[in-house]
Amino acid sequence: MTRIWNVGILGPGKIANRFADSFKHVPEAKVYAIASRDENKAKEFAAAHNVEKYYTSYEQLVKDPAVDLIYIATPHPFHYEQSLLCLNHGKAVLCEKPLALNLRQATEIVAAAKKTKTFFMEGMWSRFFPTIHKTIDLLKSGAIGEIKSLHADFGFSGPVNLEGRLYNMALGGGAQLDVGVYPMFFALLVLGKPDEIKAFSQLASTGADTTTQALFKYKSGAIAHILSSIVADSPKDAHIMGTLGRITVQTPWHKSEKVTLRLNSGETTEFAFPHSGNGFEFQLQHVVRCLEAGETESDEMPHSLSLMMAEVSDEIRRQGGVKYAVD
């Protein structure tokens, strides 16, 4: 008989609802419980997703022995404290990206996961799309030769509310942590840790970065360019250019269904991966496989990649003049 994994969700916001919708495509797991400090929101979420239990404190959720995995869906300034809460109660954790506000917090979270021998993974959902898998396979096969250049961007024109999540530094405001994690993740996944970083940010009056761009230079000769913005809508393209051709993850690349390989000869091949879900099912399926195998760390989104992302993000923010109270 197949085991059904009980998932508790911490925080009933927009992304939690999208995550809960993906369970219809993953029969091995179910949303068992929701926790919110707002009882009405918890009740509404439970009713909307047919959730068995709702809690009005996070402590109640982590102490429920029936919960196998907790998905942390709160804003990123709270990930550090809540990840430690879950791990110290022996609960497996999928924490929405970014993992934390800085490398120090991320390092402590990973250390707690290792100490308690508890599964922990940063929820970088783009990592698990078939398009990203195909891109990595093409690169490993040498399809475009030696990588010379990479570009990825994620920008949108958001509402200007200086007290809101995007601008308020107490809420982790700024483009880099909100959407900059996407292009940064892609560059680091493909090319690894850069040997040199040059970053530039435009700042709002609150201190939050409204647009951030960075260049990563590698001893191999490759250069990556990444861009994020909360005030300008970008193409959301991703391109990897090599000596034999280029790979394009078609827009919006972070949740794309198509990858195009164009060789210097002019030969073009398109790989399509249509799916009926919202994309969160790929991440959830991977986590279930990890739990079934008794793993404490993902082989596709390992702790080392999360720590690299936190370290590089710290340097991008340092150069751009973006500073949080916990830095």
C-alpha positions in Angstrom: 0.0 0.0 0.0 1.4 3.4 -1.0 2.0 5.8 1.9 0.3 9.1 1.8 2.5 11.9 3.2 0.7 14.5 5.4 1.8 18.0 4.6 1.3 21.0 6.9 1.4 24.5 5.4 2.7 27.4 7.5 1.1 30.6 6.2 -2.1 30.7 4.0 -1.0 33.3 1.5 -1.1 33.4 -2.3 1.8 31.0 -2.9 0.4 28.6 -0.3 -2.8 28.4 -2.3 -0.9 27.7 -5.5 1.1 25.0 -3.8 -2.0 23.4 -2.4 -3.6 23.3 -5.8 -0.7 21.2 -7.1 -1.6 18.3 -4.8 -4.2 17.0 -7.2 -1.3 15.9 -9.4 0.6 14.2 -6.6 -1.6 11.4 -5.1 1.2 10.4 -2.7 0.7 13.5 -0.6 -2.1 15.6 0.8 -2.5 18.9 2.5 -3.3 17.7 6.0 -3.0 20.9 8.0 -2.8 24.7 7.7 -1.4 27.1 10.3 -2.1 30.8 10.5 -2.2 33.4 13.4 -5.4 34.6 11.7 -8.1 32.1 12.6 -10.4 33.3 9.8 -7.7 32.9 7.2 -6.9 29.4 8.5 -10.5 28.4 8.3 -11.0 29.8 4.8 -7.9 28.0 3.5 -8.9 24.7 5.1 -12.4 25.0 3.6 -11.0 25.9 0.1 -8.6 23.0 0.0 -10.5 20.4 2.0 -7.8 20.4 4.7 -8.4 18.2 7.8 -6.8 20.4 10.5 -6.2 24.1 11.0 -4.1 25.7 13.7 -3.9 29.2 15.0 -0.3 29.0 16.0 2.8 27.6 14.2 3.8 25.8 17.4 0.6 23.7 17.2 1.4 22.6 13.7 5.0 21.5 14.4 3.8 19.5 17.5 1.2 17.5 15.5 2.7 14.0 15.2 0.7 13.3 12.1 2.5 16.0 10.1 5.3 14.5 7.9 6.4 17.6 6.1 6.0 21.4 6.6 5.9 23.8 3.7 6.9 27.3 4.9 5.0 29.8 2.7 5.4 33.0 4.7 7.4 36.1 3.6 11.2 35.5 3.6 12.1 37.5 6.7 10.3 34.8 8.8 11.9 31.8 7.1 14.9 31.6 9.5 13.0 31.5 12.7 10.3 29.2 11.3 12.7 26.8 9.7 14.5 26.4 13.0 11.2 25.9 14.8 10.3 23.0 12.4 13.7 21.4 12.3 14.1 21.5 16.1 10.8 19.6 16.3 12.0 17.0 13.9 9.8 18.0 11.0 10.9 17.7 7.4 10.9 21.1 5.7 10.3 22.6 2.3 11.0 26.3 2.7 9.9 28.8 0.0 12.8 30.7 -1.6 14.7 32.7 -0.7 15.9 30.5 2.2 16.7 33.4 4.4 17.7 37.1 4.4 21.4 36.4 4.4 24.2 33.7 4.5 24.5 33.7 8.3 20.8 32.7 8.7 21.0 30.2 5.8 24.1 28.6 7.4 22.4 28.2 10.7 19.3 26.6 9.1 21.4 24.1 7.2 23.5 23.3 10.3 20.2 22.6 12.2 19.0 20.3 9.4 22.3 18.3 9.6 22.3 18.2 13.4 18.8 16.9 13.6 19.2 14.7 10.5 16.0 16.1 9.1 15.1 16.6 5.5 15.3 20.2 4.5 15.1 21.8 1.0 14.8 25.4 -0.3 11.6 25.7 -2.4 13.2 26.8 -5.7 10.3 25.4 -7.8 11.9 26.3 -11.1 14.6 23.8 -10.5 12.2 20.9 -11.1 10.6 21.9 -14.3 11.2 19.5 -17.2 12.6 22.5 -19.2 15.4 23.0 -16.7 16.2 19.3 -16.6 16.4 19.3 -20.4 18.6 22.4 -20.4 21.0 20.7 -18.0 21.0 17.5 -20.1 21.8 19.4 -23.3 24.7 21.2 -21.6 26.1 18.0 -20.2 25.9 16.4 -23.7 28.0 19.3 -25.1 25.3 20.3 -27.4 26.4 24.0 -27.5 30.1 23.4 -26.8 31.9 25.6 -24.3 29.6 28.1 -22.5 30.6 31.7 -23.2 27.6 33.8 -22.1 24.4 33.4 -20.0 21.5 35.9 -19.6 18.5 35.6 -17.4 16.0 38.2 -16.2 12.9 38.6 -14.1 11.3 42.0 -13.8 7.8 43.2 -13.3 6.1 46.5 -12.7 4.6 46.3 -9.2 2.5 48.7 -7.2 4.4 51.4 -5.3 3.5 51.0 -1.7 6.4 52.0 0.6 4.8 50.1 3.5 4.1 47.0 1.4 6.2 43.8 1.1 8.2 45.0 -2.0 9.5 48.2 -0.4 9.5 47.6 3.3 12.9 46.6 4.5 11.4 45.0 7.6 9.6 42.7 5.3 12.6 41.8 3.2 11.8 44.3 0.5 13.7 44.7 -2.8 14.0 43.1 -6.2 17.0 40.9 -5.5 15.3 38.8 -2.8 11.9 38.9 -4.3 12.6 37.9 -7.9 16.4 38.3 -8.3 16.8 34.8 -6.8 15.4 33.3 -10.1 18.0 34.6 -12.6 20.8 34.2 -9.9 19.8 30.6 -9.3 19.8 29.8 -13.0 23.3 31.3 -13.5 24.7 29.4 -10.4 23.0 26.2 -11.4 24.6 26.3 -14.9 28.0 27.9 -14.2 28.6 27.5 -10.4 30.0 30.1 -8.1 31.5 33.1 -10.0 35.1 34.1 -9.6 34.2 37.8 -9.8 30.9 39.7 -9.2 30.0 43.2 -10.3 26.5 44.4 -9.1 24.5 47.6 -9.4 21.2 48.6 -7.8 18.8 51.4 -8.0 17.3 52.1 -4.5 13.9 53.3 -3.4 13.7 55.9 -0.5 13.1 52.9 1.9 16.5 51.4 0.9 15.0 48.5 -1.1 16.4 47.9 -4.5 13.9 48.5 -7.3 16.2 47.2 -10.0 19.4 45.2 -9.7 21.8 44.0 -12.3 24.9 41.8 -11.9 27.7 40.4 -13.9 29.3 37.1 -13.0 32.8 36.4 -14.4 34.3 33.0 -14.5 37.9 31.8 -15.1 36.5 29.6 -17.9 35.8 32.8 -19.8 32.1 32.6 -19.3 30.2 35.7 -18.3 26.6 35.7 -16.9 24.3 38.7 -16.8 21.3 38.7 -14.5 18.6 41.4 -14.0 15.7 41.8 -11.5 13.2 44.6 -11.1 10.0 45.5 -9.3 9.4 48.6 -11.4 10.0 47.4 -15.0 8.6 44.5 -16.9 11.4 42.4 -18.4 11.1 39.8 -21.2 11.8 37.0 -18.6 14.1 35.3 -21.1 17.0 32.9 -20.4 19.7 32.2 -22.9 22.9 30.2 -22.8 25.4 30.8 -25.6 28.2 28.5 -26.4 30.8 27.9 -29.1 28.6 25.5 -31.0 25.2 27.2 -30.6 22.7 28.5 -28.0 19.9 27.3 -25.7 16.8 29.4 -25.1 14.4 28.6 -22.2 11.4 30.3 -23.6 9.6 33.1 -21.8 8.6 33.1 -19.0 11.7 31.0 -18.5 11.3 30.3 -14.7 8.1 28.2 -15.5 8.6 27.6 -19.2 7.2 24.6 -21.2 9.6 25.0 -24.1 13.4 24.9 -24.7 15.0 25.7 -28.1 18.4 24.5 -29.2 19.9 26.5 -32.1 23.2 25.3 -33.5 25.6 27.5 -35.4 24.8 25.4 -38.5 21.3 26.8 -38.4 19.7 23.6 -37.3 17.0 24.3 -34.7 15.2 21.9 -32.4 12.4 22.7 -30.0 11.6 20.5 -27.0 8.1 20.9 -25.6 6.9 19.8 -22.1 3.2 20.7 -21.8 1.6 20.0 -18.4 -1.8 20.4 -16.9 -0.7 21.6 -13.4 0.6 25.0 -12.2 4.2 23.7 -12.0 4.4 23.3 -8.3 3.7 19.6 -8.7 7.2 18.9 -10.1 8.8 20.2 -6.8 6.3 18.3 -4.7 6.9 15.1 -6.6 10.6 15.5 -6.0 10.2 16.1 -2.3 8.0 13.0 -2.0 10.6 10.9 -3.7 13.2 12.2 -1.3 11.1 11.4 1.7 10.3 7.9 0.4 14.0 7.3 0.0 14.7 8.5 3.5 16.9 11.3 2.3 17.7 14.4 4.4 18.9 16.5 1.4 17.8 16.9 -2.2 20.4 15.9 -4.9 18.9 18.5 -7.3 18.5 21.3 -4.9 21.2 20.5 -2.3 22.2 22.6 0.7 25.4 23.6 -1.0 23.4 25.3 -3.8 21.2 27.2 -1.3 24.3 28.4 0.6 25.9 29.5 -2.6 22.8 31.4 -3.5 22.8 33.1 -0.1 26.5 34.0 -0.3 26.2 35.5 -3.8 23.0 37.3 -2.9 24.8 38.9 0.1 27.6 40.1 -2.2 25.1 41.5 -4.8 23.3 43.4 -2.1 26.5 44.6 -0.5 27.7 46.1 -3.8 24.2 47.5 -4.5 23.9 49.1 -1.0 21.0 47.0 0.1 21.1 46.3 3.9 18.7 44.6 6.3 18.6 45.0 10.0 19.9 41.4 10.5 22.9 41.9 8.3 
